[in-house]
Amino acid sequence: MNEDEVFEAMRARAATAQWPAPASLESVEEAEKVIRHPIPPLLRRLYLEVANGGFGPGFGVMGVRGGRPGPLFTDIADVYQEGPDPTGVVPDGLVLLYDWGCAIWSVVDFRDQAGPMWEADNGQLFNENMNLTEWLSRSLDGTLPRLTQQ
């Protein structure tokens, strides 16, 4: 799926899902200010036009302020500020997006607008070899590697 197809699929799911309302522009801009990088365009568009988090695998990605919280943090800017990785393995510009539990996170690289995906797993960082569009597409069709391992 391309970005537009992922967007449309998420928008269609939002009609029946119990996701938060879309984010305000102010909340999105606040997160970008904290993170010091722009949110990748597809993620930004989903936050602003579909839902403030909740979409994606399982219980859904964290939103920006006022949206879907994670189990430990209120939003992506909160987790970025708090920095749950005291080892420094997750570098500046990589944002923890989805908590799989057991200290495993899906991470999106805000330094690249394609949004390359990484996995932070107990102090180690692994390249997922896919971008945010593919990650969300694979979450929609159930082929995201971590989903197929469960």
Sequence and secondary structure as in RCSB ss.txt:
>XXXX:A:sequence
MNEDEVFEAMRARAATAQWPAPASLESVEEAEKVIRHPIPPLLRRLYLEVANGGFGPGFGVMGVRGGRPGPLFTD
IADVYQEGPDPTGVVPDGLVLLYDWGCAIWSVVDFRDQAGPMWEADNGQLFNENMNLTEWLSRSLDGTLPRLTQQ
>XXXX:A:secstr
  HHHHHHHHHHHHTTS       HHHHHHHHHHHTS   HHHHHHHHHT SS  SSTT    STTS   SS SS
HHHHHHH S TT  S TTEEEEEEEETTEEEEEETTSTT EEEEEETTEEEEEEEEHHHHHHHHHHT  HHHHT 
